[in-house]
Amino acid sequence: MDFLFNLTGPTLYIIIFCAKIIEVSVSTIRLVLINKGERVKGAILGLIEIMIWLIVVSSVLNNITEDPIKVFVYAIAFAMGNFIGVTIESKIAVGLASIQVVVGEETGEILAEILRDESYGVTIIDGRGRDDSKKILLFIQLKRKKIPEVVKLIKQTDPNAYMTVNDIKSMLGGYLK
């Protein structure tokens, strides 16, 4: 560990930069996992996160008045870590989601059948639009990873469909692909 305190200049800046990006990315993913109920995975990432944080902060604070550039490197890496962490999280897409779709009566039945053929559970509710036109409300629960695939199917069937997408913390019963 002493080798970190003896480093100076570009080598130290690169280590601080990379380690901080990793630490903040891990932190972002940890928070998402905890919010999704993945306590054990979140705790493991928390251990990794705090170990990296302690090492990085101690190297930044060591002789900070003699090398204030470390503070700027640390701050820039923090921002980059947030961006990268959110990007990684969107790729792994942990958890469940719910999509609600409002479409015309004819399109709703066709769309429900298409989604069911793709093994998605769909609940249909009758509704009325602003001008008293008949509407179909489709409720679809799915894994977050599948959102782009389902949205694409919906848009191909009805480009004017009204959709809302929400994260859900837990789901009991029902049908999930």
Secondary structure, DSSP 8 states (H G I E B T S, - for coil): -HHHHH--HHHHHHHHHHHHHHHHHHHHHHHHHHHTT-HHHHHHHHHHHHHHHHHHHHHHHTTTTT-THHHHHHHHHHHHHHHHHHHHHHHH--SEEEEEEEEEHHHHHHHHHHHHHTT--EEEEEEE-TTS-EEEEEEEEEEGGGHHHHHHHHHHH-TT-EEEEEEES---SS---
